[in-house]
Amino acid sequence: MVFEKIKGLINTNLKVAEDKITLQSRLVEDLGADSANVMVLIMELEDNFGIMVEDDAIMTFKTVEDVVKYIESKV
């Protein structure tokens, strides 16, 4: 469920087709995210999951799976 919600947010924010988004997708290299895209995505995650994402954690987000695991550990 967390992955599906994140996939929807990536689809909306980065305009990447959902069928192209996998757990192994790299945010920058595969999905084309830049630092501004990542910050918008983080704000969306915080709103959707009711959490605060620590700045230190943001630097560890390389793949979609990194984001999913982080969110799952917080909810």
C-alpha positions as CSV (number, residue, x, y, z in Angstrom):
1,M,0.0,0.0,0.0
2,V,2.8,2.4,0.9
3,F,4.5,1.6,-2.5
4,E,1.3,2.2,-4.4
5,K,0.7,5.6,-2.8
6,I,4.3,6.7,-3.4
7,K,4.1,5.5,-7.0
8,G,1.0,7.7,-7.4
9,L,2.8,10.7,-6.0
10,I,5.8,10.1,-8.2
11,N,3.5,9.8,-11.2
12,T,1.8,13.1,-10.4
13,N,4.9,15.1,-9.4
14,L,7.5,13.7,-11.9
15,K,5.1,12.9,-14.8
16,V,6.5,9.3,-15.0
17,A,4.2,6.5,-16.1
18,E,3.3,4.3,-13.1
19,D,4.3,1.2,-15.0
20,K,7.8,2.6,-15.2
21,I,8.1,3.0,-11.4
22,T,9.5,0.1,-9.5
23,L,11.1,-0.4,-6.1
24,Q,14.5,-0.4,-7.8
25,S,13.9,2.8,-9.7
26,R,16.5,5.4,-8.9
27,L,14.9,8.8,-8.1
28,V,17.4,10.9,-10.0
29,E,18.9,8.6,-12.7
30,D,15.8,6.7,-13.7
31,L,12.9,9.0,-12.8
32,G,14.5,12.3,-13.6
33,A,14.0,13.9,-10.2
34,D,16.1,17.0,-9.3
35,S,16.5,18.5,-5.9
36,A,13.3,20.7,-6.2
37,N,11.3,17.6,-7.3
38,V,12.6,15.6,-4.3
39,M,11.6,18.4,-1.9
40,V,8.1,18.6,-3.3
41,L,7.8,14.8,-3.1
42,I,9.0,14.9,0.6
43,M,6.3,17.5,1.4
44,E,3.7,15.4,-0.3
45,L,4.9,12.3,1.7
46,E,4.7,14.2,4.9
47,D,1.2,15.4,4.1
48,N,0.0,12.0,2.9
49,F,1.5,9.9,5.7
50,G,1.3,12.4,8.6
51,I,5.0,12.2,9.3
52,M,8.0,14.5,9.3
53,V,11.0,13.4,7.2
54,E,14.3,14.3,8.8
55,D,16.8,16.1,6.6
56,D,19.4,13.4,7.2
57,A,17.0,10.8,5.9
58,I,16.4,12.7,2.7
59,M,20.1,12.3,1.7
60,T,19.7,8.5,1.9
61,F,16.8,8.3,-0.6
62,K,18.4,6.9,-3.7
63,T,15.7,4.5,-4.9
64,V,11.9,4.2,-4.5
65,E,12.5,1.3,-2.1
66,D,14.6,3.6,0.2
67,V,11.6,5.9,0.4
68,V,9.1,3.0,1.0
69,K,11.2,1.5,3.7
70,Y,11.6,4.9,5.5
71,I,7.9,5.6,5.3
72,E,7.0,2.1,6.6
73,S,9.3,2.5,9.5
74,K,7.5,5.8,10.5
75,V,3.8,4.8,10.1
